[in-house]
Amino acid sequence: MERYSLLKYKDRRNTNSVKWDDLEEKFGRTDLLPAWVADMDIEAPECVREALTEYVNYNVYGYYSIPESFTDSFIQWMKERHGYEINPLWIRYSPGVVPAIYWIIQMLTEIEDSVALMSPVYYPFANAIRDTSRTLVDVPLVKDENGYYTMDLESFEAMVQKKDVKLFILCSPHNPVGRVWREEELRDLLDVCRRNGVYVIADEIHHDLIMPGHRQITAATAGDYDSILITLTSASKTFNLASCQNAMAIIPNDALRAKYDAMTRRIKTQSGSSFGYVAYEAAFRGGKEWLEQAIRLIYGNYQILVKGLKQKLPEAVVSPLEGTYLAWVDLSAYLSERDTERTIRDVCNLAVDFGEWFGRNKYENFIRVNLATSPDNVRQIVARLDRINTL
Ligand SMILES: Cc1ncc(COP(=O)(O)O)c(C=O)c1O
């Protein structure tokens, strides 16, 4: 980690970390190197600690209204980094991107209505559709031999019409396949949605974690889609602040915003934790250099993984990492005759997100590896995957 002056690796064992301390519960054993849950083994930017310390030292935690300075910092961030000019009146709160997805499904669709996604995709999308008793419509992404994924928009439009899809959940950048959607891809997708009357949730929580040579396009800036689109984002992935539990919904359309407000009034959840606002504002204002280093670290770790696997498991296919800090690895060449979960857990002693979680048994020989950790841990991951060769 010496090459990254602003990044500090953290041993997170015994700190109530889901990633490090819930291994027994999730995987049935504790001796695993964790590379699953999407948070970082790196301290948040120093400016976050300073802002929270000042707030903690004040030692009064009474009722708290959302500071204008927080809203300004978020607007500035979105303008500078994403070229998206947001009116402060469009911003709404949710305790997380996932809760907002649950709320929006319920506010824009009825029980049994069709809600679409493109697998393999972050599995809480499917859970949200099922948990709200909607009908899941999956239009899988298409993969080439290099593990590069694209959308099949012809099939998507056909399915939208056949199943009368009311809402689509977009993952941009796409977890777990690492795609940063190009502007034309987004436009083509959103055009299909607009002409078929399909609402879109754009989950852009990974929008700042973009690898060299790629550019994130906020869906809302790809064209005039305000009447169908709600953007969800947060500072939680960008700056490792997930436990602050604050997410932002950006809703430029008056009618959609009125629905969102009615929804949050009904469940009486309209503002978040003061700690989240303090942390996010500090990060937006002072975290840019930290983020640049974090991206370099992640990209370096991705290269360690790719090079290492090329040597040890040359037929593994690592999808090109354009965005996110999650590597998607196809181990079919080695594990198609084996139980992937048992092999990765009991032979490699790794805790990863298993491909099957993201889209049924089609991905049963895939794993998702979290790269937001130390280069040493990534080397360890490669060394442990090498044990597949002993089978
Ligand atoms: C695509 C995506 N959306 C949402 C989340 C989680 O969002 P939150 O913690 O704000 O609910 C994650 C976390 O991994 C994610 O990858």
The ligand as an ORCA input file, in Angstrom:
! r2SCAN-3c Opt
* xyz 0 1
  C     -25.515     -2.085     -7.705
  C     -25.673     -1.873     -6.232
  N     -26.729     -1.217     -5.758
  C     -26.915     -0.997     -4.444
  C     -26.009     -1.478     -3.519
  C     -26.232     -1.270     -2.056
  O     -26.826     -0.059     -1.811
  P     -27.245      0.407     -0.364
  O     -26.248     -0.103      0.610
  O     -27.248      1.901     -0.480
  O     -28.614     -0.131     -0.128
  C     -24.895     -2.190     -3.966
  C     -23.942     -2.748     -3.002
  O     -23.158     -3.590     -3.296
  C     -24.720     -2.388     -5.358
  O     -23.668     -3.060     -5.837
*
